[in-house]
Amino acid sequence: MSIFKPILPLLFCLGIYGCSNETNDMPPGFLDEPPPPPTSETSVLSGGTLMLDPPVTDSVLVLHQGTIMAWGKRGEVAMPNDSIGVDMRGKWLYSGTVAELNEGIVKADLLINQPANMIILSQDPALGPIDQVAVVGEITQGKLRLDSPE
């Protein structure tokens, strides 16, 4: 017993801290409750092409409560940390209505602090007849709607 006497406090400490059932530092497991849904009112639409004159490829569009806060090329636009990201790769974002697009109206700019009214297209309308371009989503009255893929 005298041999273990000097290291007994050390063994006692290891027993308390080393064998704890605490899981606070553990990553979530398969059976854990899912995290709550995002609550941010800011969305970042990234990777799509903004149909402006000239077009902005690999773009970022920051919307807060349906209002355009910022837009531009990826890497040139500050993105809020609490935003919800939406992947727009392979999509074309047009500021306006289908009727305006049919008339060939293309804007040169998006107005900051203005409501976003946009349609989201599945392909570049320059590649084919406009009546064959699928509208896959829209932003109207501050709400983003994307159709689910077939």
Residue pairs with C-beta under 8 A, 6 or more apart in sequence:
4 11
28 35
38 84
40 80
40 82
40 83
40 84
41 64
41 65
42 62
42 63
42 64
42 65
42 69
42 80
42 82
42 83
42 84
43 62
43 63
43 64
43 83
43 84
43 85
43 86
43 144
44 60
44 61
44 62
44 63
44 79
44 80
44 83
44 84
44 85
44 86
45 59
45 60
45 61
45 63
45 86
45 88
45 93
45 144
46 59
46 60
46 61
46 74
46 79
46 85
46 86
46 87
46 88
47 58
47 59
47 74
47 87
47 88
47 89
47 90
47 91
48 59
48 61
48 88
48 89
48 90
48 91
48 92
48 93
48 120
49 55
49 56
49 57
49 58
49 59
49 91
49 92
49 93
49 124
50 56
50 59
50 61
50 71
50 93
50 95
50 110
51 92
51 93
51 94
51 95
51 106
51 121
51 125
52 95
52 106
52 107
52 108
52 109
52 110
53 106
53 107
53 108
56 71
56 72
56 73
57 73
58 73
58 74
59 71
59 72
59 73
59 74
59 88
59 93
60 70
60 71
60 72
60 73
60 74
60 76
60 77
60 79
61 68
61 70
61 71
61 88
61 93
61 110
61 116
62 68
62 69
62 70
62 71
62 77
62 78
62 79
62 80
62 83
63 69
63 116
63 139
63 144
65 142
66 115
66 116
66 139
66 141
66 142
66 143
66 144
67 113
67 114
67 115
67 116
67 142
68 110
68 111
68 112
68 113
68 114
68 115
68 116
69 112
69 113
70 77
70 78
70 112
71 77
71 110
71 112
86 144
86 146
88 120
90 122
91 120
91 121
91 122
91 136
91 137
92 120
92 121
92 122
92 123
92 124
92 125
93 118
93 119
93 120
93 121
94 101
94 118
94 119
94 120
94 121
95 107
95 110
95 116
95 117
95 118
96 105
96 107
96 117
96 118
96 119
97 117
97 119
98 119
98 135
101 119
101 125
101 130
102 130
110 116
115 141
115 142
116 139
116 142
117 139
117 140
118 138
118 139
119 135
119 137
119 138
120 135
120 136
120 137
120 138
120 139
120 146
121 133
121 134
121 135
121 136
122 133
122 134
122 135
122 136
123 133
123 134
125 133
136 146
136 147
137 144
137 145
137 146
137 147
138 144
138 145
139 145
